């Protein structure tokens, strides 16, 4: 009988990694050697030029124009989209049977909305915590509520 492989995606808005579990009592081990990262530079460096200026709609005034979105949020959304696409490709290949997502609430919601149906169907648990800085050998203690490790 083939073991049930669970991929555990550990993400925040800017970084993500995948670890795996092969069943109860097997613990957590390193997954695919692929990590995901958003460009992590200060917003002032991404938007290095001064904002444009426009005339007031009524009168002689001029005003600076602000960008409609935060450049860092755009980069984080790109990273989550890339992660979701990868999870869908691997779901189609049969690389994993179940998926557990661990992320802070905002990143969890964004990733959930990005996931295509194939990967979304494999979700067996979600945990709204930021565990990106936790070492692999310490993860099992944090995952007990969503996965028997």
C-alpha positions in Angstrom: 0.0 0.0 0.0 1.3 3.4 -1.0 1.9 5.8 1.9 -0.2 9.0 1.9 2.1 11.9 1.2 1.1 15.2 2.6 2.8 18.4 1.5 2.8 21.1 4.1 3.2 24.6 2.6 4.7 27.0 5.1 4.4 30.6 3.9 4.1 34.2 4.9 3.6 37.1 2.5 7.1 37.0 1.2 8.5 33.5 1.6 7.3 29.9 1.2 8.7 26.5 1.5 7.3 23.0 1.3 7.9 20.1 3.8 6.3 16.7 3.7 4.9 14.0 5.9 4.5 10.3 4.8 2.0 9.4 7.5 1.3 9.3 11.2 4.4 8.9 13.3 6.7 9.7 10.4 7.5 13.3 11.4 8.2 16.1 9.0 11.1 16.1 6.4 12.3 18.4 3.7 10.2 18.5 0.6 11.0 19.6 -2.9 14.1 21.7 -3.0 12.2 24.7 -4.3 11.6 27.8 -2.3 9.6 30.8 -3.2 10.5 34.4 -2.4 9.1 37.8 -3.3 11.4 40.6 -4.1 12.2 42.0 -0.7 13.4 45.5 -1.1 12.1 48.7 0.3 9.2 50.3 -1.4 11.2 53.5 -2.0 13.7 51.4 -4.1 11.0 49.8 -6.2 9.4 53.2 -6.8 12.7 55.1 -7.1 11.3 57.9 -9.3 9.3 60.8 -7.8 5.6 60.4 -8.2 4.0 62.2 -11.1 2.1 65.4 -10.7 -1.3 66.4 -11.9 -3.3 69.6 -12.0 -6.2 70.1 -9.6 -9.6 69.4 -11.3 -10.8 72.8 -10.2 -8.3 75.6 -9.6 -4.6 76.3 -10.0 -3.2 73.6 -7.6 -1.0 70.7 -8.5 -0.8 67.5 -6.5 1.5 64.5 -6.3 0.0 61.3 -7.6 0.3 58.2 -5.4 0.6 54.7 -6.8 -2.7 52.7 -6.6 -1.0 49.7 -5.0 1.9 49.0 -2.7 4.8 47.6 -4.9 5.7 45.1 -2.1 2.2 43.7 -2.1 2.3 43.3 -5.8 5.5 41.3 -5.5 4.1 39.1 -2.7 1.0 38.4 -4.8 3.2 37.4 -7.7 5.1 35.0 -5.4 1.8 33.5 -4.1 0.5 33.1 -7.7 3.8 31.3 -8.7 3.4 29.0 -5.6 -0.2 28.2 -6.5 0.7 27.4 -10.1 3.5 25.0 -8.9 1.1 23.3 -6.4 -1.4 22.7 -9.2 1.3 21.2 -11.5 2.5 18.9 -8.8 -1.1 17.9 -7.9 -1.7 16.9 -11.5 1.5 14.8 -11.5 0.4 13.0 -8.3 3.4 14.3 -6.2 1.2 14.6 -3.1 -2.1 13.2 -1.8 -3.0 15.9 0.7 -2.1 19.5 1.2 -1.8 21.5 4.5 -1.3 25.2 4.3 0.3 27.1 7.2 0.4 30.9 6.9 -0.7 34.0 8.7 -4.3 34.9 8.1 -3.8 37.4 5.3 -1.3 35.2 3.3 -3.6 32.2 3.9 -6.5 34.0 2.4 -4.5 35.2 -0.6 -3.0 31.8 -1.3 -6.4 30.1 -0.9 -7.9 32.4 -3.5 -4.9 31.8 -5.9 -5.1 28.0 -5.8 -6.6 26.3 -8.8 -9.3 23.6 -8.3 -6.9 20.6 -8.5 -4.7 21.8 -5.6 -7.6 23.3 -3.7 -9.3 19.8 -3.7 -6.3 18.3 -1.9 -6.4 20.7 1.1 -6.9 18.7 4.2 -6.0 21.3 6.8 -5.1 25.0 7.3 -3.3 26.6 10.2 -3.2 30.4 10.6 0.3 30.8 12.0 3.6 32.1 10.8 6.1 29.2 11.0 8.5 30.4 8.3 11.3 30.8 10.9 10.8 27.5 12.6 13.3 24.8 11.9 12.1 21.5 10.2 12.9 19.4 13.3 10.7 21.7 15.4 7.7 21.8 13.1 6.0 18.6 14.2 5.1 20.2 17.6 3.2 23.0 15.9 1.3 20.9 13.4 -0.5 18.5 15.8 -3.8 20.3 15.4 -4.0 19.8 11.6 -1.9 16.7 11.0 -1.0 13.6 13.0 2.8 13.7 12.7 
